[in-house]
Amino acid sequence: MKRFSTTSIRLAVFVVLLVALVIVGCSKHPNEKQLKALEDAKAAALSAEQKAADCSSEKAKLQAQLAEAKQKLETMKQEKVDVAKRLAAW
Amino acid sequence: MKFSSKVLLILTLALSFTMLSGSYATAQEKMSMDEYNAQLKDWQTREANAKKAVEECASSVAALKTEIAGITAESDKIWGEILKMIGTDQASVDAYRNMLKALDSQADGLLALSPEELFKRSDEVAALEAKLAEAKKNKISVLTEMQNLIASIEGKITQIKNKMPKAMYDNYTVVVGDYLWKIAGKKDIYANPYQWMRIYSYNKDQIKDPDLIYPKQIFKIHRECGPDEYLVAKGDYLKKIASNPKVFGDPTKWTKLYEKNKAIIGSDPTRLYPYTVLVIPR
C-alpha cells in the first residue's frame, strides 16, 4: 500500500510536469522577423496616411485659391466695364 | 521516504504553477499569432486605403492647379486690355499708386495737427489739394483702386479744412436810411460806430464808395478772423502786422501784405485805419 502510494505520487508528479511543459511549450507567438514585418507595415500605413493628410491640406488651399482667382476674374471683368465707362466720360 | 515524496510533489506543483503563470504573463506581453495576423491585416488595409486616397487627391490637386492657372491667365489678359485702354503700363500704374499713397500719408499727417498748426501750414494744405487735382488729370485715375484712394484723400482734405479755423460772419441787409457808421453802431452789429471800416473792408467787393450804400444790399458782418485774415488794431502798421507770427513772422514781408490789400489801404501804406480787415496772402 505504501509502495503503491509512493509510485502514485511519482506518477502524478511526472504527469503534472509533462502537462505543464506541454502547455508552456505549445504556446505560439510571432517571431522577430514577423514583428519586424508588422512594424514595417505600421510605418508604411502611417506614412501613407500622412501623405493623404498633406494632400488634403494642399487641396483645401488650392480650393481657396481657386475661389479667390474666380472672384478676381469677376472683379477684373467688372473693372474693364467700369474703366470703359469712365474713359467714355473723360 | 514518505516525507521526500510529499516534498517532491509540492515542489513539482510549485514549479508547474510558476511555469504556467510565467507563460501566461509572457503571453499577455507577447501577442498571439491571431492578434499578429489581425494587426498586420489592419495596417495593410490602412496603407492601401491611404494610398488610394493620395492617388485621388493628387488627381484633384492637378486639376485644381490647371483650373487656377487658366483663370489667372484670363485675369491677366483682361488686366492687360484695361492697361491698353488707358494707354499705360504696369510700372506707371505702380508709380501713380505710390504717389497717391504718399499724398494720403501727407493728408494723415496734416489731419493729426492741431487747428493752430494747420493754420500755420495752410499753404501745405493748398499744395496737397493742388497735387491731388493734378493727379486726377492722369487717366490712370479711372482705375477703381485709384478712384478709392483719391476719394479717401479728398475726404481727408475736407476734414482738414473743417478743422482749420474759419472766419465767422453774419449777414446784414441794408435798409433805407442806413450808412456804415450807423450800421456799425447798432447793438447787434458792433455797438461801435468807429468799426464802420470793418464793414467797409470786409465788403469791399460790393462797396465802391463807403458813403454810397443801397437798400437791400447784404453785407457780411465780420465776427472772427479766419486763417487768412487780420483785423487791424490801434497802433498797428504793416511792418508790425507782417512780423506777427500768425501773419508772416517776418517784418520784411509787409510789401506782400500791402500788395494784397492795396485796394483797401490806398496809395499810402503808412496810413492804416483801425478795424480794417486785411487779407493775408498765403
Interface residues (C-beta under 8 A of the other chain):
Chain A: K2 S5 T6 I9 R10 A12 V13 V16 L17 V19 A20 L21 I23 V24 S27 K28 H29 P30 Q34 L35 A37 L38 A41 K42 A44 A45 A48 E49 K51 A52 C55 S56 E58 K59 L62 Q63 Q65 L66 A69 K70 K72 L73 M76 K77 E79 K80 D82 V83 A84 R86 L87 W90
Chain B: M1 K2 S5 K6 L8 L9 T12 L13 L15 S16 M19 L20 G22 S23 T26 A27 K30 M31 S32 M33 Y36 Q39 L40 W43 Q44 R46 E47 A50 K51 A53 V54 C57 A58 S60 V61 L64 K65 E67 I68 I71 T72 E74 S75 I78 W79 E81 I82 M85 I86 K139 V142 L143 T144 Q147
